[in-house]
Amino acid sequence: IYEDIGNYYGAASKSLNWHENQFDITFIPGEKEGDNTQIDTTVTFGWKYLINNCKTGKKGSGDNAYVYFLPGQSESVIEGTVPTGVKRFSISATDNTPNLTFASSFRRFASAKQFFNGDHVNVIPPINAYYKMRKDTIYTHYSPSLDSIIYWFNKKSINLYGEALVKTFAYEKIGFGSTDTGIAIVRKFWKEKGLDEDELNIYDGSGLSPLNRVTTHAQVEILKYAKTKNWFPYFLKSLPEYNGMTIKSGTISDVKGFCGYHKSKDGKEYIFSFLVNNYSGKSSQLVGKMYKVLDELK
């Protein structure tokens, strides 16, 4: 959604993903609440394209700043607050042109290593990649193994990885990276495993879209399936720990969920999914109540 795409967790998957398609914005807060903030231009990449409406918040109030990307324009707008009482405060935003960021980084790298004049570095769109030119391989970069990608995808909830993975499913099957095709492949896979299609109403690879609808039953069946596979130990290792339990959390506006595995003191093993929709009040209060319910499994 519009409110997410400018912030690091809403970064879209591009043809070239670089530094997880995000960059840091470092603020210099004011001395008191309500003061304007300044962007530290010495450390903030792309600061010339940021419209800073961010104010100084209360001491200890944390990150309440949001970046709004304007489609079709080069500028992004920053709203919200960062806390007073600190010299610097950083947030992360979406880099919408990671290919250009890569080219800039590579120019500096090439010049420093004296490979060639870095001014000649450019990123060529795939459609133009076969123009006649001299091609010399100077470096080949290999992907981490899938278990490593999944580990960080789950541990840090890097939504970009989910979006890239679902496109990769499509690329592996049809030779073209498409979100819609990747989703169709996922739905077909679980239908063949016995899940009702209507239980997996998904629109993206990360779960960030508010249009997604997944039942707790489907989540439990998927977790049960994972437990039967030889790769399960790697998957289990990727799940974070909350409330003394091995579980993955999920959060969007007015929705909170936990699902995962737990072994009680008496040795009984549980596989569970716990979703709360359209709650009111603070998320911290809701999480405390959810933990009390989950404590019954201990």
Buried (B, 14 or more C-beta within 10 A) or exposed (E): EEEBBBBBBBBBBBEBBBBBBBBBBBBBBBEEBEEEBEBBEEEBBBBEEBEBEBBBBBEEBEBBBBBBBEEEEEEBBBBBBBBBBEEEBBBBBBBBBBBBBBBBBBBEEBBEEEBEEBEEBEBEEEEEEEEEEEEEEEEEEEEEEEEEBBBBBBBEBBBBBBBBBBBBBBBEEEEEBBBEBBBBBBBEEBEEEEBEEEBBEBBBBBBBEEEBEBBBEBBBBBBEBBEEEEEBEBBBEBBBEBBEBBBBBBBBEBBBBBBBBBEEEEEEEBBBBBBBEEBEEEBEEBBEEBBEEBEEBE
